[in-house]
Amino acid sequence: MQEDLIVTFVGNDRPGIVQEMSAEVSALGGNWLESQMSRMAGKFAGVARISIDVEQVEALSEGLTAISGLSILLERAEPSPDDVMALAFTLSIIGPDRPGIMSEVTTALVSNQVNLAEVATRVGPAPMTGDQTFFAEVNILVPEGVPMVSLENALQRIADDLAVDIRFE
């Protein structure tokens, strides 16, 4: 019987991390289903969904934990039936960088029962001015029944207060 696992990992960046992990999964007859990984500040981190025979879960845990320099967390995946009924949108956020932008945006999302599906943020120079600018792409899941006008109004208030552009697509 197959089981899906979520593997979270972080370690000092070096060549071969993904190769070592995927070789371990493959050697135990597992299947690497999906993942997201990133290099940041000299670290390499990610999360992967692995399908493997239930009888091999312990061996996989031991094999991944033995990889030099990585911290590993293994958890059983659980289906989320609510996601099927949710509406998917993308928020694009751009504006002058300052502390608290993500806190303000996520507070508004949580107050409207909105779930984050994927988030990518960075700070870098604006194309024309070179000023430090905050950029974010946030994929969200809006549960059925959440009034979209309320959500859009909350995001517009934040955009106005923080002088950022929030596009809702």
C-alpha positions in Angstrom: 0.0 0.0 0.0 1.4 3.4 -1.0 1.5 6.4 1.3 2.2 10.0 0.4 4.7 11.8 2.7 5.7 15.4 2.9 9.4 15.8 3.3 10.7 19.2 4.5 14.4 19.9 4.4 17.0 22.6 4.9 20.8 22.6 4.9 23.9 24.5 3.8 23.8 24.8 0.0 26.0 22.5 -2.0 25.8 20.5 -5.3 24.1 17.1 -5.0 21.4 17.6 -2.3 18.5 16.9 -4.6 20.3 14.1 -6.3 21.1 12.3 -3.0 17.5 12.7 -1.8 15.9 11.5 -5.0 18.3 8.6 -5.2 17.3 7.5 -1.7 13.6 7.8 -2.7 14.2 5.8 -5.9 16.3 3.1 -4.3 13.3 2.3 -2.0 10.8 2.2 -4.9 9.3 5.6 -4.0 8.1 8.2 -6.4 9.0 11.9 -6.2 5.6 13.5 -7.0 6.1 17.3 -6.6 8.4 19.7 -4.9 9.4 23.3 -4.4 13.0 24.2 -3.5 15.0 27.4 -3.2 18.5 28.6 -2.4 18.5 31.5 0.0 21.2 33.1 2.1 23.6 30.2 1.6 21.0 27.6 2.5 19.0 25.2 0.3 15.5 24.4 1.5 12.5 22.7 0.2 9.4 20.6 0.5 8.6 17.5 -1.5 5.7 15.1 -1.7 6.9 11.5 -2.0 4.8 8.4 -2.6 6.3 5.2 -1.1 5.2 1.8 0.1 4.1 2.0 3.8 6.7 -0.7 4.6 9.5 1.6 3.4 8.6 4.7 5.3 11.1 4.0 8.2 13.9 3.2 5.8 13.2 6.4 3.9 13.3 8.4 7.1 16.6 6.8 8.1 18.1 7.2 4.6 17.2 10.9 4.3 18.3 11.7 7.8 21.7 10.2 7.1 22.3 12.7 4.3 25.2 14.9 5.5 24.3 18.5 6.5 20.5 18.3 6.1 17.7 18.7 8.6 14.8 16.5 7.6 11.2 16.4 8.7 8.8 13.7 7.4 5.1 13.9 7.8 2.2 11.9 6.4 0.3 13.9 3.8 -3.4 14.5 4.4 -5.9 15.3 1.7 -7.7 18.6 1.9 -11.2 18.2 0.5 -12.1 21.8 1.2 -9.6 22.9 -1.5 -11.7 21.4 -4.2 -14.6 23.8 -3.5 -12.3 26.9 -3.1 -11.7 29.5 -5.8 -8.1 30.1 -6.8 -6.7 33.6 -7.3 -3.3 35.2 -7.5 -2.3 38.4 -5.7 0.6 40.4 -7.1 2.0 42.9 -4.6 4.5 45.6 -5.5 5.6 48.6 -3.5 8.2 50.4 -1.5 9.8 47.9 0.9 9.1 48.3 4.6 8.5 45.9 7.5 4.9 44.5 8.0 3.7 44.2 4.4 3.2 40.4 4.6 1.7 40.7 8.1 -0.9 43.2 7.0 -1.8 41.2 3.8 -2.0 37.9 5.6 -4.0 39.3 8.5 -6.7 40.5 5.9 -6.6 37.1 4.2 -7.0 35.1 7.4 -9.9 37.4 8.6 -11.7 36.4 5.4 -10.8 32.6 5.8 -8.5 32.7 2.8 -5.8 30.1 2.6 -2.3 30.6 1.1 -1.4 28.0 -1.5 1.9 29.3 -2.6 4.0 32.4 -1.8 7.1 33.9 -3.4 8.5 37.2 -2.1 11.7 39.2 -2.7 13.1 42.6 -2.2 15.1 44.2 -4.9 15.6 47.4 -6.8 12.7 49.0 -8.7 13.2 49.0 -12.5 13.3 52.7 -13.0 14.3 54.2 -9.7 16.5 51.6 -8.1 14.6 52.0 -4.8 14.2 48.9 -2.5 10.9 47.4 -3.6 8.9 44.6 -2.2 7.6 42.0 -4.8 5.2 39.2 -4.0 3.2 36.6 -5.9 0.7 34.9 -3.6 -1.6 32.1 -4.8 -4.7 32.0 -2.6 -7.7 29.7 -2.1 -10.9 31.5 -1.3 -13.5 29.2 0.3 -17.0 29.0 -1.3 -19.3 31.6 0.3 -16.6 34.2 1.2 -17.9 37.6 -0.1 -15.4 38.6 -2.7 -16.4 42.3 -2.3 -15.3 42.1 1.4 -12.0 40.6 0.5 -11.3 43.0 -2.3 -12.2 46.0 -0.1 -9.8 44.7 2.7 -7.0 44.3 0.2 -7.6 47.8 -1.3 -7.5 49.4 2.2 -4.1 47.8 2.8 -2.9 48.9 -0.6 -3.9 52.4 0.1 -2.5 52.4 3.7 0.9 50.9 2.7 1.2 52.7 -0.7 1.6 49.3 -2.5 -0.1 48.0 -5.6 -2.1 44.8 -5.0 -3.5 43.2 -8.1 -6.1 40.5 -7.6 -6.3 38.1 -10.6 
